[in-house]
Amino acid sequence: MRTEKEMIDLIMDYANNNDNVKVVAMNGSRVNQKIKKDIFQDYDIVYLVENFSEFVKDLSFVDYFGDRLIMQTPDIMDNEDYIANKRIAFLMQFSDGNRIDLTIRDISDIENYIKEDSLTKILLDKSNYVKQIVNPTDKDYLIKKPNKTEFFNSCNEFWWVSPYVAKGLWREEILYANYHIDRCLRKELLKMLEWKIGIQNNFNVCVGKCDKYIKNYLSEEDFNNLMKTYSLENYDKSWNALFTLCDLFEKTAKYVALNLGFFYNQEEAYKVKEFLVHIKNLSKNADRIY
């Protein structure tokens, strides 16, 4: 596996030897001093070029960076007229284990690019295109404090969708039920857990992409209960996951409401939970709900 120095040298050598590349920047975890380095970190690199259409005329230039296992080009997949957008990304997984996510952008877009991501480090600026000081910081990724509307909407969505799960499980439509657990209920639970973590840390922490660092901030009990909500391989476990989600969501929502001065609709939650229990115990031969 090529070392970090070898990879950076490779990236910089290409840029230094290509007159069209004017600015080289790096984003992501490799410029975040709070993140522990490991062997799986990507190299999130941006080349800002003077003549975009000329630069991407021959896409074989990506071969310079090494032998690939696989590559994805989402900008081409989403829009074949990528030249008009003046932006194209090459996501490259190499056979030696390294990965480069290389984005090519037109230098005319430099000001917008600098504003897009606080975790940006300028590695090369050939002609002083970058007019401001750029210091990488994770401020764009910190947990944001919710307002009362965001809190209300999260609670309302959670309790509104919960009966969808119960209905699906009663009908023995487990994929339908589990879809709403995965895509809706757990989404709102994770959001609420983030807000709790934010409160406990003065909204000065981030839990990473896909909440990958959330374990570092939760109690062992809360994390174990969160993990139980992922066990969905049969009807009993899906029912258990549903009620675990409800308990953990309500516990966390009450904490957030108390600490941020929001109103938590206890009566609404109680009625929905009673309805879920009723559906779980409802005979499969029932011809009416009540």
C-alpha positions in Angstrom: 0.0 0.0 0.0 1.4 3.4 -1.0 2.1 5.6 2.0 0.4 8.9 2.7 3.6 10.8 1.5 3.6 8.8 -1.7 0.0 9.5 -2.4 0.3 13.2 -1.7 3.5 13.4 -3.8 1.6 11.7 -6.7 -1.3 14.1 -6.4 1.0 17.2 -6.3 3.4 16.0 -9.0 0.5 15.7 -11.5 -0.7 19.1 -10.6 2.7 20.7 -10.7 3.4 19.2 -14.2 0.1 20.2 -15.7 -0.2 23.9 -16.5 -4.0 23.7 -16.6 -4.2 22.9 -12.9 -4.1 26.1 -11.0 -5.2 25.2 -7.4 -5.2 22.0 -5.5 -7.3 21.5 -2.4 -8.1 18.7 0.0 -11.3 18.2 2.0 -12.6 15.6 4.4 -11.2 13.7 7.3 -7.5 14.1 6.3 -7.7 17.8 7.1 -9.7 17.4 10.3 -7.2 17.4 13.2 -9.9 15.9 15.5 -10.1 12.7 13.5 -7.7 9.8 14.2 -5.9 8.8 11.1 -6.4 5.2 9.8 -5.6 3.2 6.7 -9.1 3.6 5.1 -9.2 7.4 4.9 -9.8 8.7 1.5 -7.9 11.4 -0.3 -10.6 14.0 -1.1 -8.8 16.1 -3.7 -10.0 19.0 -5.9 -8.2 20.2 -8.9 -9.3 23.7 -10.0 -8.4 24.1 -13.6 -8.1 27.0 -16.0 -9.8 25.3 -19.0 -12.2 22.7 -17.8 -13.5 21.5 -21.2 -9.9 21.0 -22.5 -8.8 19.2 -19.3 -11.6 16.7 -19.4 -11.5 16.1 -23.1 -9.5 12.9 -22.5 -10.5 11.2 -19.3 -7.7 8.7 -19.4 -5.6 11.0 -17.3 -7.0 9.2 -14.2 -4.8 6.2 -15.1 -1.9 8.3 -13.8 -3.0 7.7 -10.2 -2.6 3.9 -10.2 -4.2 0.5 -10.9 -7.9 0.7 -10.0 -10.2 -1.9 -8.7 -13.2 0.2 -9.6 -14.2 3.8 -10.4 -17.4 5.7 -10.3 -18.2 9.0 -12.0 -21.5 10.2 -10.4 -21.5 13.5 -12.4 -21.5 11.6 -15.7 -24.0 9.1 -14.3 -26.4 11.8 -13.3 -25.9 14.1 -16.2 -24.0 13.3 -19.4 -23.6 17.0 -20.1 -21.0 17.3 -17.3 -18.9 19.7 -19.4 -21.6 22.4 -19.2 -21.6 22.0 -15.4 -17.9 22.4 -15.2 -17.6 19.8 -12.5 -16.8 16.1 -12.6 -15.7 13.7 -9.8 -13.7 10.5 -10.2 -14.1 8.2 -7.2 -11.3 5.8 -7.5 -10.6 2.7 -5.4 -7.1 1.4 -6.1 -5.8 -2.2 -6.0 -3.3 -1.3 -3.2 -6.1 -0.2 -0.8 -5.8 3.5 -1.3 -8.7 5.6 -2.5 -8.8 9.1 -4.2 -12.0 11.0 -4.7 -10.8 13.5 -7.3 -13.0 16.4 -8.4 -12.2 18.6 -11.3 -13.7 22.1 -11.2 -13.3 25.2 -13.3 -11.1 27.9 -11.6 -13.8 30.5 -12.2 -15.8 28.7 -9.5 -13.1 29.1 -6.9 -15.0 31.5 -4.6 -18.0 29.3 -4.4 -15.9 26.2 -3.8 -14.1 27.8 -0.9 -17.4 28.6 0.8 -18.9 25.1 0.4 -16.9 23.2 2.9 -15.2 24.4 6.1 -12.9 21.4 6.0 -10.8 22.7 3.1 -7.1 22.9 2.9 -5.3 24.6 0.0 -2.3 22.4 -1.0 -1.2 24.5 -4.1 -2.1 27.9 -5.5 0.0 28.7 -8.5 -1.2 32.2 -9.2 -2.8 33.5 -6.0 -6.3 32.6 -7.0 -7.4 32.1 -3.3 -8.0 35.6 -2.0 -8.8 34.7 1.6 -7.1 32.8 4.4 -8.4 29.2 4.5 -8.1 27.4 7.8 -9.7 23.9 7.9 -12.3 23.6 10.6 -15.2 21.3 11.3 -17.7 24.1 12.0 -19.9 23.0 9.1 -20.3 19.6 10.6 -21.1 20.4 14.2 -24.5 19.3 15.5 -26.9 22.2 15.0 -29.2 23.3 17.8 -32.8 22.8 16.8 -35.5 25.3 17.0 -39.0 24.5 18.4 -40.4 23.9 15.0 -37.7 21.4 14.1 -38.2 19.6 17.4 -42.0 19.5 17.0 -41.7 18.2 13.4 -39.3 15.4 14.5 -41.7 14.3 17.2 -44.7 14.5 15.0 -43.0 12.5 12.2 -41.9 9.8 14.6 -45.3 9.2 16.2 -47.2 9.7 12.9 -45.1 7.0 11.1 -45.1 4.5 14.0 -48.6 3.0 13.2 -47.4 2.4 9.6 -44.9 -0.1 11.1 -47.6 -1.8 13.3 -49.9 -2.0 10.3 -47.3 -3.6 8.2 -46.4 -6.2 10.9 -50.0 -7.1 11.5 -50.5 -7.6 7.8 -47.3 -9.7 7.8 -45.7 -7.3 5.3 -42.4 -7.2 7.0 -40.5 -5.4 4.3 -43.0 -2.6 4.4 -42.8 -2.4 8.1 -39.0 -2.5 8.2 -38.7 0.1 5.5 -40.5 2.6 7.8 -38.3 1.6 10.8 -35.1 2.0 8.8 -36.0 5.1 6.7 -38.3 7.1 9.0 -38.3 6.1 12.7 -34.6 5.5 13.1 -33.8 8.7 11.2 -35.8 10.7 13.7 -34.4 8.9 16.6 -30.8 9.5 15.5 -31.7 13.2 15.0 -33.0 13.4 18.5 -29.9 11.6 19.9 -27.7 14.1 18.1 -29.6 17.0 19.7 -29.1 15.4 23.1 -25.4 15.0 22.4 -25.3 18.6 21.2 -26.8 19.8 24.5 -24.3 17.8 26.5 -21.4 19.2 24.5 -22.5 22.8 24.0 -23.2 22.0 20.3 -19.4 21.8 19.7 -19.1 18.2 18.5 -19.9 16.3 15.4 -20.9 12.6 15.1 -19.6 12.1 11.6 -21.1 10.9 8.4 -23.9 8.4 9.0 -23.5 9.0 12.7 -20.4 6.9 12.7 -19.0 8.4 15.9 -22.3 8.5 17.9 -21.2 5.6 20.1 -18.5 7.8 21.5 -21.1 10.1 23.0 -23.9 7.8 24.1 -24.3 5.9 27.3 -23.8 2.1 27.0 -27.5 1.6 27.7 -28.6 4.0 25.0 -26.2 2.6 22.5 -27.2 -1.0 23.2 -30.8 -0.1 22.8 -30.1 1.7 19.5 -28.4 -1.4 18.3 -31.5 -3.5 19.1 -33.5 -1.5 16.6 -31.4 -2.9 13.8 -32.5 -6.5 14.5 -35.4 -6.9 12.1 -35.1 -10.5 10.7 -38.5 -11.7 11.9 -41.8 -10.4 13.1 -41.0 -10.7 16.8 -37.8 -8.8 16.5 -39.4 -6.1 14.4 -42.1 -5.6 17.0 -39.4 -5.4 19.7 -37.4 -2.9 17.6 -40.5 -0.8 17.2 -41.2 -0.6 20.9 -37.5 0.0 21.7 -37.5 2.8 19.2 -40.5 4.3 20.9 -39.0 4.1 24.4 -35.6 5.5 23.4 -37.1 8.2 21.3 -39.4 9.4 24.0 -36.7 9.3 26.7 -34.4 11.4 24.5 -37.1 13.8 23.3 -38.1 14.5 26.9 -34.4 15.3 27.7 -34.1 17.6 24.7 -37.4 19.4 25.5 -36.5 19.9 29.1 -33.1 21.3 28.3 -34.1 23.6 25.4 -37.4 24.7 26.8 -39.6 23.0 24.2 -43.0 21.4 24.7 -43.2 17.6 24.4 -46.6 16.3 23.6 -46.8 13.5 26.1 -50.5 12.8 25.6 -50.0 12.3 21.8 -47.1 9.9 22.4 -49.1 7.9 25.0 -52.1 7.5 22.6 -49.9 6.3 19.8 -48.1 3.8 22.0 -51.4 2.5 23.2 -52.5 2.1 19.6 -49.4 0.2 18.7 -49.9 -2.3 21.6 -53.5 -2.7 20.5 -52.5 -3.5 16.9 -49.9 -6.0 18.1 -52.5 -7.8 20.2 -55.2 -7.6 17.5 -56.5 -10.9 16.2 -55.4 -11.8 12.7 -59.1 -12.6 12.0 -60.3 -9.2 13.2 -62.8 -7.4 10.9 -62.4 -4.1 12.6 -59.6 -2.3 14.5 -61.9 -1.4 17.5 
